[in-house]
Amino acid sequence: MSEQPQLSKRRRGIYLLPNLFTTAAMFAGFYAVTAAINHRFELAAIAVFVSMVLDGMDGRVARMTNTQSEFGGEYDSMSDLISFGVAPAVLIYIWSLSELGKLGWVAAFVHCAGGALRLARFNTQIGTADKRYFQGLASPAAAAIIAGFVWLSIDQGWDGQTLAYVSSVLAITTGLLMVSNIRYYSFKDIDFHGRMPFVKAIMIMLAFAVIFTHPPLTLFAMFAGYAVSGPILTLLVLRQHRMGRKS
C-alpha cells in the first residue's frame, strides 16, 4: 500500500536537466529587461542572444536524454514569451521608441503581441505541422533581429532617438512576420547525431570565425537575411504550385 503513493509522486515530478536550461534562458531574458531599464542596452542585447542559445539547448537536451514532457513544453513557451517577446520589446522601446510617444509603445507592443500569438499558434500545431518549415518567423529569430539592430547601432555609435522611426518599422515588421503565414525553413531535418563530411565541419568552423570577427554586424545580417528568406521561399513554393496546376 505504501508503494502506490510513492509511484504517483514520482510521476508528478518534473525533469530537472532540460528545465534548468529553460530556467537559465528565462533568467537571461529577464536580465535583458532589467539591463534595458538601467540603460545598459548592449548587455541587454547580448542577454537576448544568450537566451537564444540556452533555449536551443533545452529541447535538444530533452530529446537526447528522453526527458520530454508536456510541462517542459509549456514552461519553454512561457520562457520564450519573456525572452523573445517582452525583452526585445522593452529593449527597443527604452532605447529608441519612447521618443515617439503612442506610436512607440504601439510598435513595441506589436512585436510583443506577435511573439505571444506566434507561440500560441505553434503550440496548437505541434504534431500536425510540417517540421521542416515554420509558419511565420520564429520568435527567437525575430528577437535576434531587434537585439542585433540595437547592438549594431550602439557599436556604430548610432543614436536610438534618431533611428526611432526605423526602430518602429522594424518592431512592427517582426511582429507581423511572426503571425504571418510565410514559410521559413526550420533546420529541424538536419541530423546533428550522424557523421558529416570533413568539408562541412570546416565550413561550420569558418562560420563561427566570421561571427566572432564582428558579432553585432554578422548576427544582425544573418537573422535579417533569414527573415527575408521566408517571403522568397513562400513565393517559390507558390510558383511551383501554379506551374503544377498548369501542367
C-alpha positions, 0 to 999 in steps of 0.5 A: 500500500505504501508503494502506490503513493510513492509511484504517483509522486514520482510521476508528478515530478518534473525533469530537472536537466532540460528545465534548468536550461529553460530556467537559465534562458528565462533568467537571461531574458529577464536580465535583458529587461532589467539591463534595458531599464538601467540603460545598459542596452548592449548587455541587454542585447547580448542577454537576448542572444544568450537566451537564444542559445540556452533555449536551443539547448533545452529541447535538444537536451530533452530529446537526447536524454528522453526527458520530454514532457508536456510541462517542459513544453509549456514552461519553454513557451512561457520562457520564450514569451519573456525572452523573445517577446517582452525583452526585445520589446522593452529593449527597443522601446527604452532605447529608441521608441519612447521618443515617439510617444503612442506610436512607440509603445504601439510598435513595441507592443506589436512585436510583443503581441506577435511573439505571444500569438506566434507561440500560441499558434505553434503550440496548437500545431505541434504534431500536425505541422510540417517540421521542416518549415515554420509558419511565420518567423520564429520568435527567437529569430525575430528577437535576434533581429531587434537585439542585433539592430540595437547592438549594431547601432550602439557599436556604430555609435548610432543614436536610438532617438534618431533611428526611432522611426526605423526602430518602429518599422522594424518592431512592427515588421517582426511582429507581423512576420511572426503571425504571418503565414510565410514559410521559413525553413526550420533546420529541424531535418538536419541530423546533428547525431550522424557523421558529416563530411570533413568539408562541412565541419570546416565550413561550420568552423569558418562560420563561427570565425566570421561571427566572432570577427564582428558579432553585432554586424554578422548576427544582425545580417544573418537573422535579417537575411533569414527573415527575408528568406521566408517571403522568397521561399513562400513565393517559390513554393507558390510558383511551383504550385501554379506551374503544377496546376498548369501542367 
